[in-house]
Amino acid sequence: MKLLSILFTLATIGSALAQAIQLPVLPDGAYIISIGEDGKPTWTNITAKVAEPPAMVKREPASIVIEARPDWPSGTYARCPSGNWFLSTDLYTQSEGTWETFFEQCESSGSYQFPAGTALTNYQGTSVSYMCAYSANSCSISEWHDAVGWVQGSCGGRSNGWQEPAYLHIPAWNKRYGYAKSGSSIC
Ligand SMILES: *[C@@H]1O[C@H](CO)[C@@H](O)[C@H](O)[C@H]1NC(C)=O
C-alpha cells in the first residue's frame, strides 16, 4: 500500500499537540498537518497517495453500514465550537464531500499509527474533516462514522446552507474526530 510507505516517513515529525492547529487554507485534498518548530502549521500532501489506482468505489454516506459500533470509553464527549460555519454541501455532497473522502483516506491508512501531534485532514471547499492524534493513533472508519452521527445529534446548527462545526473528543484514547471550516483552529 503506497499510502503506508509515505506515512512511515512521517514518524519523525510531530511534537505533542500542545497548541491548537490553525488550519491553513489549502486546495481540496488529503493532508497530515502538524505544528513546525517555528510554531506554524506544516503539512504533508497525501492526496495522490489516497487516490492511487485502483480508484476506490465511491459510496454515498447513507449507503455505508458499519456493523460494529465503537465501544467509546467513558469521558467521551461532543462539542459544538462557536464560529466559523462551513458549507454543508462540502461535507455531504453525495460522494464528494469530506465525510466520504475522509472515510476513504481513513480506510486506506489501515492500522497505521499517525504520530503524536498530528492531524489527519481532508479538505473539500470550505469543509475540513479531521482526526487529531494527541498520542500515536490510528484512524478507524467505524469511529469516524459513529463520531459524526453522535456530533450531528448534538450540534444541529444549520442556516442557509451553512453548518456549524463539531467534534467528538475521546480523552481516554488521546484522539478527536471532527469537522470544521478551512482556516479555523482545530485540535
Ligand atoms: C495536493 O495534491 C493534490 C493532488 O495532487 C493537488 O490537487 C493539490 O493542489 C495539492 N495541494 C498543495 C497544497 O499543493
Ligand as a Chemical Component Dictionary entry (heavy atoms), coordinates in Angstrom:
data_LIG
# 
_chem_comp.id                   LIG 
_chem_comp.type                 NON-POLYMER 
_chem_comp.pdbx_formal_charge   0 
_chem_comp.three_letter_code    LIG 
# 
loop_
_chem_comp_atom.comp_id 
_chem_comp_atom.atom_id 
_chem_comp_atom.alt_atom_id 
_chem_comp_atom.type_symbol 
_chem_comp_atom.charge 
_chem_comp_atom.model_Cartn_x 
_chem_comp_atom.model_Cartn_y 
_chem_comp_atom.model_Cartn_z 
_chem_comp_atom.pdbx_ordinal 
LIG C1 C1 C 0 -2.018 18.275 -3.082 1  
LIG O1 O1 O 0 -2.115 17.327 -4.125 2  
LIG C2 C2 C 0 -3.282 17.445 -4.933 3  
LIG C3 C3 C 0 -3.301 16.287 -5.912 4  
LIG O2 O2 O 0 -2.061 16.062 -6.466 5  
LIG C4 C4 C 0 -3.302 18.792 -5.607 6  
LIG O3 O3 O 0 -4.508 18.940 -6.348 7  
LIG C5 C5 C 0 -3.227 19.887 -4.535 8  
LIG O4 O4 O 0 -3.161 21.155 -5.145 9  
LIG C6 C6 C 0 -2.002 19.673 -3.651 10 
LIG N1 N1 N 0 -2.002 20.660 -2.591 11 
LIG C7 C7 C 0 -0.990 21.527 -2.394 12 
LIG C8 C8 C 0 -1.116 22.427 -1.207 13 
LIG O5 O5 O 0 -0.019 21.579 -3.113 14 
# 
loop_
_chem_comp_bond.comp_id 
_chem_comp_bond.atom_id_1 
_chem_comp_bond.atom_id_2 
_chem_comp_bond.value_order 
_chem_comp_bond.pdbx_ordinal 
LIG C1 O1 SING 1  
LIG C1 C6 SING 2  
LIG O1 C2 SING 3  
LIG C2 C3 SING 4  
LIG C2 C4 SING 5  
LIG C3 O2 SING 6  
LIG C4 O3 SING 7  
LIG C4 C5 SING 8  
LIG C5 O4 SING 9  
LIG C5 C6 SING 10 
LIG C6 N1 SING 11 
LIG N1 C7 SING 12 
LIG C7 C8 SING 13 
LIG C7 O5 DOUB 14 
# 
